[in-house]
Every structure is written in structure tokens, then in C-alpha cells.
Amino acid sequence: VHLVESGGGLVQAGGSLRLSCAASGDTICISAMGWYRQTPGKERELVAVITSGGSTNYADSVKGRFTVSRDNAKNTLYLQMNSLKPEDTAVYYCNADCSNWGLNYWGKGTLVTVSS
């Protein structure tokens, strides 16, 4: 499975961005998909995850501001980010869970920078 993120960039605090993650390859194996983020010197952390059935889970820090969705027909994952804060600045990574095949996939990441 190959994952390609897009949509990152520079935005002012309070603004919005929409990230996309296009999946290709053996996408049939994918169950859950998610967004993670990482800043220098810190561990990668979960932002939001969505199962193939549409169940979602969010980090407390983004609840009410971010919305994760997926278009299974297009094999694309989205993250709508509203009311962005400087502390949201990070590289955002797309993840595809193929644990039923014993596999897990990551994209290369897209940088989101929120200026104060």
C-alpha cells in the first residue's frame, strides 16, 4: 500500500486546512486509517483514526476542531482542521492499518505550520 499526503502548508492561528491521503496498491487489506503528527524531539502521536465502518476516535487536543473522514470508493482519507492553533504545528502522517495481513503503512508526511 502506498500513501501520499497533501494539503499541508502555512496558516494563521484560527484558520483551517484540509489534509488528504490517497492510498493505492493492495488497499483491500486496509481496516482503519488514521492521522498522526510529530514535532522535533517528540514521539509521533495519534490525531484521529477512522475504521472502515466509519467509527472515529480523536486525541483530546483536537476534539471539536478536527474531523476525520474517508471515501472508501476513492481510497482517500481526509482531515479537516479548523480553529488551528500554533501547537498544531507538526508533520502530519497518514497511516493505513493492514494488521489482518500483519502490515502497517505510513505516508511520508505533510508539514502543517500554524503562525500566531
N, C-alpha and C positions, 0 to 999 in steps of 0.2 A: 504494500500500500504506500502510495506517495502522497504526501500532504503539502500543500502550498498555501501559505497565509498571505493575505493582502489587506490593505486598508489602514495600516498604521500611519502615523505622522505626528505633526506638531499641532497642538490645540491649546487654547487658553482655558484656564480653570472655568468650570461651569459649562463648557462646550460638550459636544458629542462627537463620537466616531463610531463607525461600524466596521468591524473586522469580519473577514470571510476566510474560510478554509476549504479549498477544493481538494477532494480526495479522488484518487484514481488507482487503478490496479485491482487487486482482489478485494474490493470493498464489501463483498458478500460476507466476509468474516467479521465486519465491524459490528459491535454491540453498542457500547457507549462511546460518545465523543465528548471532548472537553477542551476547555481553555485553561492554561496555566500561565503564570508570569514569574519573571525572575529579574532581580536587580543585582548589581555587582556586590559580591560578598555575602549574598543571602541565598538560601535554598529556594528552589522552584516551588511555588505554591499554587494550590488549586484556586481557580477563579470561579468556574462554573462547569457543570457537566450535565449532559442530557443523554438519556438512554434511547434506544431505538423505538421504544414505546412512547417517548415524549416526557418521561419523568425528569425533573430538573433538581439540581442542588447547587447552592451558591455559597461562596465564602461570606461570612457575616459582613465583611468590609464593603461588599458590593451589592448586598441585597437592597432592592428598591431602586437601584440605579442602573444595573446591568441586566440585560435579558439575553439568554442563550436560546438559539433555535436551530433547527436543521431541516433541510429539504432532502429527504431520502431519495427522491427521484433524481435530483441533481448531484447527490453525494456531496453536499456542501453544508458546512457548519457556519453559523453566524454568531457574532457577539455585538449586540447594540449596547453602547456605553454612553450613558447620559450623566449629566452633572459631574463631569470629570474633575478630579482633584489632583494636585501635584503629586500626592502619594500614590496615584495610579500609574505614574511613570515607570515603565518596565519594558522588557522584551516579552511579548505575548506569544506563547507557543500553542499550537493545535496538537491534540492528542487523539489517537484512534485506538480503542481497546479491542484487540482481537484475542483476548485471553482464552477463548474457546479453542483457538489454534495455538495457544501458548506464545502469542506475539503481542507486541505493543509498539506503536509507531508514533513518531514525533515529526513535526514540521521544523523548518529552520528558524522560525520566529519572525515577528514583525515588531519594530520598535514603536512604542507609543510614548510621546513626551507631552506632559501637561505643564504649561507655564503658569506661574502665579501672577 
